[in-house]
Amino acid sequence: MKISIITVCYNRKATIAKAIESVLGQSFYNIEYIIIDGNSTDGTTQIIESYKQHLSQFISEPDNGMYDAINKGLKLATGDVIGLMHSDDEFYDNNVLKRIAARFADDQSIDGVYGDGIYVSNDAEQRIIRDRIGGVFSINKIKKGWLPLHPTVYLKKPIIDKHGFYRLDFKIASDTEFLIRYLYLHKIKMSYINSYIVKMRIGGMSTNLRSIIDVLYEDYKIYKFHGLIAFQAVFLKKTIALRQYLIQ
């Protein structure tokens, strides 16, 4: 099995090296690593270039936002399974991809897997801010605002080819639309890995306080588009998130 990992970035000089080293440090070695940079101007590309011998593909060019960059990576990916490593994030430990590959090997009927993640402070201490436990998947939970943590989701390439890429008309929450489309509309078969997959730094596009209102509005439009009770789903989604903060 080959796993394709896609990292997209723009002006992430402070964190990109840790993200790359997190991928390269995995004990699972059959990795296709693709980095799509949005023509960074802060020195990010020079850092990526220093790792170029370890990368399968590296592209730096202007794009139409994060989801456009992810779509570029998806079009290039040739792995049996595809996942994301955001430029602000790291794998929880060095055996994450080994556990993911093992789950796909154990049950070849599944279309994808997901697991747990933690949000950490954007400093050297990396204090745990939010504990995001995925739990077992169900359609009813999606109606009540639940979704797996996006960077923990790994899908088989034929499933992505069949059901399509990220929509570019949603600039902040296209990952929500993507997950609802796959899990709720197409009802793909997912398997929950009861372990941590990723550490995410608070301060990325979806965790920045300045974008909360925009995220809420896009979430509302997405849930409504897919025929769900939008206000209820968005309210419950944020309630779930609040509990994950308060548990600390």
PyMOL commands that set and color helices and strands:
alter all, ss='L'
color gray80, all
select helices_A, chain A and resi 16-24+44-49+52-54+66-76+96-106+139-143+150-152+157-163+174-185+209-225+230-246
alter helices_A, ss='H'
color red, helices_A
select strands_A, chain A and resi 3-9+31-37+57-60+81-84+89-91+112-120+128-132+154-156+190-201
alter strands_A, ss='S'
color yellow, strands_A
deselect
rebuild
show_as cartoon
